[in-house]
């Protein structure tokens, strides 16, 4: 089994980040981080010895 984790900043409505410390000029936050976690098993190994995930199981960008 393999695990892939990725983080992405998501723009939020101002009332959802009220009071959160951020990196904007005034110290406030405009985004929050969302995590995407994919757990998969490999059926094959490539020439470099890395696991290869079946492309049918991987999400495609919109």
Secondary structure, DSSP 8 states (H G I E B T S, - for coil): -EEEEEEEEEE--GGGSTT-B-SSTTSB-SEEEEEEEEEE--SEE-TTS-EE--GGGS----
